[in-house]
Structures are given as structure tokens and as C-alpha cells.
């Protein structure tokens, strides 16, 4: 870990286009401004960890659904795909 000392208004540059600026120090807190390209996500650590956990849970759920679908006979899958009805479409028999 690199440890640097900075005063209010001073900055730290990380790679091209990423700048951390110390905005305010005091009362046990430091306010830091971050300038970075729009394609980079910037999160507080606790938010990043929550997002990562939710993404892992979603990926595991998706894998579970795919595993369940492997057990469905192909003939049944063809019936569902070839029914000609889109979601939300309701039709009476004989129409």
C-alpha cells in the first residue's frame, strides 16, 4: 500500500484520467473528490461488496435454472417455444 500525505486542495493522480483531490479534513473524516472517466465505476467499499454479492447470487440462480432446464425433454421445450403465443397474449380456443 502506498501511503501519501496531502493537504486540503492537493491531489493524487492514478494512471491517466483518475484524480483524487482532498477537499476537506477534520473531525475524524476526510472528504475526497474523485475525477475519473465515465466508463469507470466508483463505489464506496461497502456498496461495491453488496453489488458483488448480488451479482454472484444472480449468476448462481441463473446456473440453477439452466441446470433445471437440461432435465426438460426437448419435445416439451419445442411445444413451449412453438406455441405462437407471446407473453400476455390470451386467446380463447377456436378463435
MODELLER restraints for C-alpha pairs under 7 A, 6 or more apart:
rsr = mdl.restraints
at = mdl.atoms
rsr.add(forms.Gaussian(group=physical.xy_distance, feature=features.Distance(at['CA:7:A'], at['CA:22:A']), mean=6.71, stdev=0.5))
rsr.add(forms.Gaussian(group=physical.xy_distance, feature=features.Distance(at['CA:8:A'], at['CA:22:A']), mean=5.14, stdev=0.5))
rsr.add(forms.Gaussian(group=physical.xy_distance, feature=features.Distance(at['CA:8:A'], at['CA:23:A']), mean=5.43, stdev=0.5))
rsr.add(forms.Gaussian(group=physical.xy_distance, feature=features.Distance(at['CA:8:A'], at['CA:24:A']), mean=5.58, stdev=0.5))
rsr.add(forms.Gaussian(group=physical.xy_distance, feature=features.Distance(at['CA:8:A'], at['CA:25:A']), mean=6.78, stdev=0.5))
rsr.add(forms.Gaussian(group=physical.xy_distance, feature=features.Distance(at['CA:9:A'], at['CA:21:A']), mean=6.24, stdev=0.5))
rsr.add(forms.Gaussian(group=physical.xy_distance, feature=features.Distance(at['CA:9:A'], at['CA:22:A']), mean=5.38, stdev=0.5))
rsr.add(forms.Gaussian(group=physical.xy_distance, feature=features.Distance(at['CA:9:A'], at['CA:23:A']), mean=5.61, stdev=0.5))
rsr.add(forms.Gaussian(group=physical.xy_distance, feature=features.Distance(at['CA:10:A'], at['CA:21:A']), mean=5.76, stdev=0.5))
rsr.add(forms.Gaussian(group=physical.xy_distance, feature=features.Distance(at['CA:10:A'], at['CA:22:A']), mean=5.78, stdev=0.5))
rsr.add(forms.Gaussian(group=physical.xy_distance, feature=features.Distance(at['CA:11:A'], at['CA:19:A']), mean=6.54, stdev=0.5))
rsr.add(forms.Gaussian(group=physical.xy_distance, feature=features.Distance(at['CA:11:A'], at['CA:20:A']), mean=5.39, stdev=0.5))
rsr.add(forms.Gaussian(group=physical.xy_distance, feature=features.Distance(at['CA:11:A'], at['CA:21:A']), mean=4.14, stdev=0.5))
rsr.add(forms.Gaussian(group=physical.xy_distance, feature=features.Distance(at['CA:11:A'], at['CA:22:A']), mean=6.21, stdev=0.5))
rsr.add(forms.Gaussian(group=physical.xy_distance, feature=features.Distance(at['CA:12:A'], at['CA:19:A']), mean=5.67, stdev=0.5))
rsr.add(forms.Gaussian(group=physical.xy_distance, feature=features.Distance(at['CA:12:A'], at['CA:20:A']), mean=5.07, stdev=0.5))
rsr.add(forms.Gaussian(group=physical.xy_distance, feature=features.Distance(at['CA:12:A'], at['CA:21:A']), mean=6.39, stdev=0.5))
rsr.add(forms.Gaussian(group=physical.xy_distance, feature=features.Distance(at['CA:13:A'], at['CA:19:A']), mean=4.46, stdev=0.5))
rsr.add(forms.Gaussian(group=physical.xy_distance, feature=features.Distance(at['CA:13:A'], at['CA:20:A']), mean=6.33, stdev=0.5))
rsr.add(forms.Gaussian(group=physical.xy_distance, feature=features.Distance(at['CA:17:A'], at['CA:36:A']), mean=5.54, stdev=0.5))
rsr.add(forms.Gaussian(group=physical.xy_distance, feature=features.Distance(at['CA:17:A'], at['CA:37:A']), mean=6.37, stdev=0.5))
rsr.add(forms.Gaussian(group=physical.xy_distance, feature=features.Distance(at['CA:18:A'], at['CA:35:A']), mean=5.56, stdev=0.5))
rsr.add(forms.Gaussian(group=physical.xy_distance, feature=features.Distance(at['CA:18:A'], at['CA:36:A']), mean=4.47, stdev=0.5))
rsr.add(forms.Gaussian(group=physical.xy_distance, feature=features.Distance(at['CA:19:A'], at['CA:34:A']), mean=5.70, stdev=0.5))
rsr.add(forms.Gaussian(group=physical.xy_distance, feature=features.Distance(at['CA:19:A'], at['CA:35:A']), mean=5.08, stdev=0.5))
rsr.add(forms.Gaussian(group=physical.xy_distance, feature=features.Distance(at['CA:19:A'], at['CA:36:A']), mean=6.59, stdev=0.5))
rsr.add(forms.Gaussian(group=physical.xy_distance, feature=features.Distance(at['CA:20:A'], at['CA:32:A']), mean=6.44, stdev=0.5))
rsr.add(forms.Gaussian(group=physical.xy_distance, feature=features.Distance(at['CA:20:A'], at['CA:33:A']), mean=5.66, stdev=0.5))
rsr.add(forms.Gaussian(group=physical.xy_distance, feature=features.Distance(at['CA:20:A'], at['CA:34:A']), mean=4.66, stdev=0.5))
rsr.add(forms.Gaussian(group=physical.xy_distance, feature=features.Distance(at['CA:20:A'], at['CA:35:A']), mean=6.56, stdev=0.5))
rsr.add(forms.Gaussian(group=physical.xy_distance, feature=features.Distance(at['CA:21:A'], at['CA:32:A']), mean=5.60, stdev=0.5))
rsr.add(forms.Gaussian(group=physical.xy_distance, feature=features.Distance(at['CA:21:A'], at['CA:33:A']), mean=4.99, stdev=0.5))
rsr.add(forms.Gaussian(group=physical.xy_distance, feature=features.Distance(at['CA:21:A'], at['CA:34:A']), mean=6.38, stdev=0.5))
rsr.add(forms.Gaussian(group=physical.xy_distance, feature=features.Distance(at['CA:22:A'], at['CA:31:A']), mean=6.17, stdev=0.5))
rsr.add(forms.Gaussian(group=physical.xy_distance, feature=features.Distance(at['CA:22:A'], at['CA:32:A']), mean=4.74, stdev=0.5))
rsr.add(forms.Gaussian(group=physical.xy_distance, feature=features.Distance(at['CA:22:A'], at['CA:33:A']), mean=6.38, stdev=0.5))
rsr.add(forms.Gaussian(group=physical.xy_distance, feature=features.Distance(at['CA:23:A'], at['CA:31:A']), mean=5.27, stdev=0.5))
rsr.add(forms.Gaussian(group=physical.xy_distance, feature=features.Distance(at['CA:23:A'], at['CA:32:A']), mean=5.50, stdev=0.5))
rsr.add(forms.Gaussian(group=physical.xy_distance, feature=features.Distance(at['CA:23:A'], at['CA:33:A']), mean=6.40, stdev=0.5))
rsr.add(forms.Gaussian(group=physical.xy_distance, feature=features.Distance(at['CA:24:A'], at['CA:30:A']), mean=5.75, stdev=0.5))
rsr.add(forms.Gaussian(group=physical.xy_distance, feature=features.Distance(at['CA:24:A'], at['CA:31:A']), mean=5.00, stdev=0.5))
rsr.add(forms.Gaussian(group=physical.xy_distance, feature=features.Distance(at['CA:25:A'], at['CA:31:A']), mean=6.44, stdev=0.5))
